[in-house]
Amino acid sequence: MIRLMIVKREPLPGWARIVIPIAAIVVTLILSAIPILAAGGALWKSYYFLFYGALGTRFNLLETFVKASPLIFTGLAVALAFRAKFWNIGAEGQLLAGALVATWIGIYGTWIPSFLLLPMVIAAGFFAGGFWASIPALFKTKLKVDDVVSTLLLNYVMVHIMGALLFGPLQQPGSSWPRSSEILQAAKYPLLLPRSRFHIGFLMGLAAVFLIWFLNTKTVFGYRSKAVGANIRSAHFGGINTTVVTLQTAVLSGGLAGLAGVGELCALQYRLIMDISPGYGYSGIVIAMLGNLHPVGVLLSALFFSVIIVGAQTMSRMTGVPTYIAEVIQGMALMVMLVFLLLTEYRIRVLRVRPRMRAGGSRN
């Protein structure tokens, strides 16, 4: 008789942790052939226009970078939190909190000098997202409330708060739509290249990748957050104030998500609308997992997702494959990466078990 056992695997070498996300992307693209063919698309033609639509022209390439900007921030937000075992599923709500407060200052900050308005809008969005993330962190550390549940539910709380304000004091005068007035010119992100929407937010995302990498690997906070994530009880007995580390992690994580909201407001929409995020906070969870919670991995995963999202539009126009195929590919990427991560930590061991003989000669 054959029996399967899942046993702990020896730690993999460093190169394997780089290869695994790449392998997961390759496997995802191979598996994506199934829904593409099911939708009636020509396989190689669909793949061609998927990548041509994201990388084939100057405009398409810059749009891919623009789409990647909020994904980088939400991916970093989730990766930073998950590394310390703070299960932040609330990046979507934190993104909306950042956009909401940034809108308020961007519209009514006429008393602020022009050269200070944009930095204040960015800072306000960061701290708004951080504050919203600190609420479930306090629930977790003080009341032992499950952080998965609290962060997720607070997303919907923020959606309703934003809706109430957009149908109330923030609504554009004379409009019946839930949208705000346009923010001041000084609160808008500068565009970096002509005839494009490529803005400073992408460079801010690259800077955030470096800063989070430095924070994780070169600072005391990075060591403490890793220790808390590895074993919170051991970290506590080792003298680390785990409550403070969890709160600090939550504020930084929420702040990064808030910056994604600031970027969408100040670089693209210029006003707050209910659909300012198509789910970037939830996509950040998949991006963080696909990037193996490493900042550089998050950057590459965000670019991959951006290619899929932007390229799906062209693929749909040229082949007739529905655009929601991009969401299917994103879901596949998460499932494939989870399987790969499981196999990096554990291996399947095949055991041959001989049947035991019962008294009387029969086998058990």
C-alpha positions as CSV (number, residue, x, y, z in Angstrom):
1,M,0.0,0.0,0.0
2,I,1.3,3.5,-0.9
3,R,0.9,6.4,1.5
4,L,1.7,10.0,0.8
5,M,3.2,12.3,3.5
6,I,4.0,16.0,3.4
7,V,7.3,16.6,5.2
8,K,9.3,19.8,5.8
9,R,11.9,20.5,3.2
10,E,15.4,21.7,3.8
11,P,15.8,25.5,3.2
12,L,16.3,26.2,-0.5
13,P,19.3,28.2,-1.8
14,G,18.9,31.9,-2.6
15,W,18.8,31.4,-6.4
16,A,15.8,29.1,-6.0
17,R,13.7,31.9,-4.4
18,I,14.5,34.0,-7.5
19,V,13.6,31.3,-10.0
20,I,10.3,30.3,-8.3
21,P,8.3,33.5,-9.1
22,I,9.6,33.4,-12.7
23,A,8.6,29.8,-13.0
24,A,5.2,30.7,-11.6
25,I,4.7,33.4,-14.2
26,V,5.7,31.0,-17.0
27,V,3.3,28.3,-15.7
28,T,0.5,30.9,-15.4
29,L,1.0,32.0,-19.0
30,I,0.9,28.4,-20.2
31,L,-2.3,27.7,-18.2
32,S,-3.8,30.9,-19.5
33,A,-4.1,29.2,-22.9
34,I,-7.1,27.3,-21.5
35,P,-9.4,30.3,-20.9
36,I,-8.2,32.0,-24.1
37,L,-9.1,29.0,-26.2
38,A,-12.3,28.5,-24.3
39,A,-13.2,32.1,-25.2
40,G,-12.6,31.3,-28.9
41,G,-9.4,33.3,-29.3
42,A,-6.5,32.2,-31.6
43,L,-3.8,31.3,-29.1
44,W,-0.6,32.7,-30.6
45,K,-2.4,35.8,-32.0
46,S,-3.9,36.4,-28.5
47,Y,-0.5,36.2,-26.8
48,Y,1.1,38.4,-29.4
49,F,-1.5,41.2,-29.0
50,L,-1.4,40.8,-25.2
51,F,2.2,41.7,-25.1
52,Y,2.2,44.1,-28.0
53,G,-0.7,46.0,-26.4
54,A,1.5,46.6,-23.4
55,L,5.0,46.9,-24.8
56,G,4.7,47.4,-28.5
57,T,4.7,51.2,-28.8
58,R,6.0,54.1,-26.8
59,F,2.5,55.0,-25.7
60,N,1.6,51.5,-24.7
61,L,4.9,51.1,-22.7
62,L,4.3,54.3,-20.8
63,E,0.7,53.3,-20.1
64,T,2.1,50.0,-18.6
65,F,4.3,52.0,-16.3
66,V,1.4,54.3,-15.3
67,K,-0.8,51.3,-14.5
68,A,2.1,49.7,-12.5
69,S,2.4,52.7,-10.2
70,P,-0.5,52.0,-7.8
71,L,0.2,48.2,-8.0
72,I,3.8,48.8,-6.8
73,F,2.5,50.7,-3.8
74,T,-0.2,48.3,-2.8
75,G,2.1,45.3,-3.4
76,L,4.7,46.8,-1.1
77,A,2.0,47.6,1.5
78,V,0.9,44.0,1.6
79,A,4.4,42.5,1.4
80,L,5.6,44.7,4.3
81,A,2.6,43.7,6.5
82,F,2.7,40.0,5.6
83,R,6.4,39.9,6.4
84,A,5.5,40.7,10.1
85,K,2.5,38.4,10.0
86,F,0.1,41.4,10.1
87,W,-2.4,40.0,7.6
88,N,-3.4,43.3,5.9
89,I,-6.3,42.5,3.5
90,G,-7.3,46.2,3.8
91,A,-5.0,47.9,1.3
92,E,-8.1,48.8,-0.8
93,G,-9.7,50.8,2.1
94,Q,-6.3,52.4,3.0
95,L,-5.9,53.4,-0.7
96,L,-9.4,55.1,-0.5
97,A,-8.5,56.8,2.8
98,G,-5.4,58.3,1.3
99,A,-7.3,59.5,-1.8
100,L,-10.1,60.9,0.4
101,V,-7.9,63.0,2.6
102,A,-5.7,64.1,-0.3
103,T,-8.8,65.3,-2.1
104,W,-9.9,67.4,0.9
105,I,-6.6,69.1,1.1
106,G,-6.2,69.3,-2.7
107,I,-9.5,71.2,-3.0
108,Y,-9.6,73.4,0.1
109,G,-5.9,73.9,0.7
110,T,-5.9,77.4,-0.9
111,W,-4.2,78.8,2.2
112,I,-1.2,76.5,1.6
113,P,1.7,78.0,-0.5
114,S,1.8,76.4,-3.9
115,F,5.2,74.9,-3.5
116,L,4.1,73.1,-0.3
117,L,0.7,71.9,-1.4
118,L,1.7,68.8,-3.3
119,P,4.1,67.6,-0.5
120,M,1.3,68.2,2.0
121,V,-1.2,66.3,-0.1
122,I,1.2,63.3,-0.4
123,A,2.0,63.4,3.3
124,A,-1.7,63.6,4.2
125,G,-2.5,60.6,2.0
126,F,0.3,58.6,3.6
127,F,-0.8,59.3,7.1
128,A,-4.5,58.8,6.3
129,G,-3.8,55.3,5.0
130,G,-1.5,54.6,7.9
131,F,-4.2,55.7,10.4
132,W,-6.8,53.5,8.7
133,A,-4.4,50.5,9.0
134,S,-3.6,51.2,12.6
135,I,-7.2,50.6,13.7
136,P,-7.1,46.8,13.0
137,A,-3.5,46.7,14.3
138,L,-4.8,48.0,17.6
139,F,-7.7,45.6,17.6
140,K,-5.2,42.7,17.0
141,T,-2.7,43.7,19.7
142,K,-5.1,44.9,22.4
143,L,-8.3,43.0,21.8
144,K,-6.9,39.9,19.9
145,V,-9.3,40.6,17.0
146,D,-8.5,38.6,13.9
147,D,-6.7,41.0,11.5
148,V,-7.8,39.3,8.4
149,V,-11.5,40.0,9.3
150,S,-11.0,43.5,10.6
151,T,-8.8,44.8,7.7
152,L,-11.2,43.3,5.2
153,L,-14.4,44.7,6.8
154,L,-12.8,48.2,7.1
155,N,-12.6,48.3,3.3
156,Y,-16.4,48.4,3.1
157,V,-16.6,50.9,5.9
158,M,-14.3,53.3,4.0
159,V,-16.3,52.8,0.8
160,H,-19.5,53.9,2.6
161,I,-17.7,56.9,4.3
162,M,-16.4,58.0,0.9
163,G,-19.8,57.6,-0.7
164,A,-21.5,59.6,2.1
165,L,-19.0,62.4,1.6
166,L,-19.3,62.4,-2.2
167,F,-23.1,62.6,-1.9
168,G,-22.6,65.3,0.7
169,P,-20.0,67.9,1.5
170,L,-17.4,66.8,-1.1
171,Q,-19.9,66.6,-4.0
172,Q,-19.1,68.9,-6.9
173,P,-21.6,71.9,-6.7
174,G,-24.3,71.5,-9.4
175,S,-23.5,67.8,-10.1
176,S,-25.8,64.9,-9.3
177,W,-22.9,62.4,-9.7
178,P,-20.9,61.2,-6.7
179,R,-17.7,63.1,-7.5
180,S,-15.8,65.9,-6.0
181,S,-14.6,69.2,-7.5
182,E,-11.2,69.2,-9.3
183,I,-8.2,69.6,-7.1
184,L,-6.0,72.7,-7.4
185,Q,-3.4,72.8,-10.1
186,A,-0.5,72.9,-7.6
187,A,-1.8,69.6,-6.1
188,K,-1.4,67.7,-9.4
189,Y,1.6,65.4,-10.1
190,P,3.9,66.7,-12.8
191,L,3.9,64.7,-16.1
192,L,7.4,63.6,-17.1
193,L,7.0,63.0,-20.8
194,P,5.0,64.8,-23.5
195,R,2.0,63.1,-25.2
196,S,1.7,60.6,-22.3
197,R,0.3,60.2,-18.8
198,F,3.6,59.1,-17.5
199,H,4.0,60.9,-14.1
200,I,6.2,61.2,-11.1
201,G,4.3,58.5,-9.2
202,F,6.2,55.7,-11.0
203,L,9.5,57.1,-9.9
204,M,8.1,57.4,-6.4
205,G,7.2,53.7,-6.6
206,L,10.8,52.8,-7.6
207,A,12.0,54.9,-4.7
208,A,9.6,53.1,-2.3
209,V,11.0,49.7,-3.5
210,F,14.5,50.8,-2.6
211,L,13.4,52.3,0.8
212,I,11.5,49.2,1.8
213,W,14.4,46.9,0.8
214,F,16.7,49.1,2.9
215,L,14.3,49.2,5.8
216,N,13.9,45.4,5.7
217,T,17.6,44.5,5.4
218,K,19.6,47.3,6.9
219,T,17.7,48.6,9.9
220,V,16.7,47.5,13.4
221,F,13.1,47.8,12.5
222,G,13.5,45.4,9.6
223,Y,15.2,42.9,12.0
224,R,12.4,43.2,14.5
225,S,9.6,42.9,12.0
226,K,11.2,39.8,10.6
227,A,11.5,38.4,14.1
228,V,7.9,39.1,14.9
229,G,6.9,37.5,11.6
230,A,9.0,34.4,12.3
231,N,7.7,33.8,15.8
232,I,5.9,36.5,17.8
233,R,6.3,34.7,21.1
234,S,10.0,34.2,20.7
235,A,10.4,37.8,19.6
236,H,8.5,38.9,22.8
237,F,10.7,36.8,25.0
238,G,13.7,38.2,23.2
239,G,12.9,41.7,24.4
240,I,11.1,43.0,21.3
241,N,8.0,45.1,21.9
242,T,5.8,43.2,19.5
243,T,2.9,45.6,19.9
244,V,4.9,48.6,18.8
245,V,6.4,46.7,15.9
246,T,3.0,45.6,14.7
247,L,1.6,49.1,14.9
248,Q,4.7,50.6,13.1
249,T,4.3,48.0,10.4
250,A,0.6,48.7,10.0
251,V,1.2,52.5,9.7
252,L,3.9,52.0,7.1
253,S,1.8,49.4,5.2
254,G,-1.3,51.6,5.2
255,G,0.7,54.6,4.3
256,L,2.1,52.9,1.2
257,A,-1.4,51.9,0.2
258,G,-2.5,55.5,0.8
259,L,0.1,56.7,-1.6
260,A,-1.4,54.6,-4.3
261,G,-4.7,56.5,-3.8
262,V,-2.8,59.8,-3.9
263,G,-1.2,58.9,-7.2
264,E,-4.6,58.0,-8.8
265,L,-6.1,61.3,-7.6
266,C,-3.2,63.7,-8.4
267,A,-1.9,62.1,-11.6
268,L,-4.9,60.7,-13.4
269,Q,-8.4,61.6,-12.1
270,Y,-7.8,65.0,-10.6
271,R,-11.0,64.5,-8.6
272,L,-12.3,61.9,-6.2
273,I,-14.8,59.4,-7.7
274,M,-16.3,56.2,-6.3
275,D,-14.4,54.1,-8.9
276,I,-11.0,55.7,-8.3
277,S,-9.6,52.2,-7.7
278,P,-10.7,49.1,-9.7
279,G,-9.4,46.9,-7.0
280,Y,-5.7,47.8,-6.8
281,G,-5.7,47.0,-3.1
282,Y,-6.8,43.4,-3.7
283,S,-4.4,43.0,-6.6
284,G,-1.7,44.0,-4.2
285,I,-2.2,40.8,-2.3
286,V,-1.6,38.7,-5.4
287,I,1.4,40.8,-6.4
288,A,3.0,40.5,-2.9
289,M,2.6,36.7,-2.9
290,L,3.9,36.4,-6.5
291,G,6.9,38.6,-5.5
292,N,7.6,36.3,-2.5
293,L,7.2,39.4,-0.2
294,H,10.4,40.8,-1.5
295,P,10.4,44.5,-2.7
296,V,12.2,43.7,-6.0
297,G,9.9,40.8,-6.5
298,V,6.9,43.1,-5.9
299,L,8.2,45.5,-8.5
300,L,8.6,42.8,-11.2
301,S,5.2,41.3,-10.2
302,A,3.5,44.7,-10.5
303,L,5.0,45.2,-14.0
304,F,3.8,41.7,-15.0
305,F,0.3,42.5,-13.8
306,S,0.4,45.8,-15.5
307,V,1.4,44.2,-18.8
308,I,-1.6,41.8,-18.5
309,I,-4.1,44.5,-17.6
310,V,-3.0,47.0,-20.3
311,G,-2.4,44.3,-23.0
312,A,-5.8,42.7,-22.4
313,Q,-7.5,45.7,-23.9
314,T,-5.6,45.4,-27.2
315,M,-6.0,41.6,-27.2
316,S,-9.8,42.0,-26.8
317,R,-10.1,44.5,-29.6
318,M,-8.0,42.4,-32.0
319,T,-9.1,38.9,-31.2
320,G,-12.5,39.2,-29.5
321,V,-11.3,37.6,-26.2
322,P,-13.1,39.3,-23.3
323,T,-11.0,41.8,-21.3
324,Y,-11.9,40.0,-18.0
325,I,-9.4,37.4,-19.1
326,A,-6.8,39.6,-17.3
327,E,-8.6,38.9,-14.0
328,V,-8.5,35.2,-14.7
329,I,-4.8,35.3,-15.4
330,Q,-4.3,37.2,-12.1
331,G,-6.2,34.6,-10.2
332,M,-4.2,31.8,-11.8
333,A,-1.0,33.6,-10.9
334,L,-2.0,33.6,-7.2
335,M,-3.0,29.9,-7.2
336,V,0.2,28.8,-9.0
337,M,2.4,30.9,-6.7
338,L,0.7,29.4,-3.6
339,V,1.4,25.9,-4.9
340,F,5.0,26.8,-5.7
341,L,5.4,28.3,-2.2
342,L,4.0,25.2,-0.6
343,L,6.4,23.0,-2.5
344,T,9.4,25.2,-1.5
345,E,8.5,24.6,2.2
346,Y,7.4,21.0,2.0
347,R,7.9,18.0,-0.2
348,I,5.7,15.0,-0.9
349,R,7.2,11.8,0.4
350,V,5.9,8.4,-0.9
351,L,5.9,5.6,1.6
352,R,5.3,2.0,0.9
353,V,3.5,0.4,3.9
354,R,3.2,-3.3,4.2
355,P,-0.2,-4.5,5.4
356,R,-0.2,-5.9,8.9
357,M,-1.3,-9.5,9.4
358,R,-4.3,-10.1,11.6
359,A,-4.6,-13.0,13.9
360,G,-6.0,-15.7,11.7
361,G,-4.0,-14.9,8.6
362,S,-6.0,-12.1,7.1
363,R,-4.3,-8.8,6.1
364,N,-5.3,-5.5,7.5
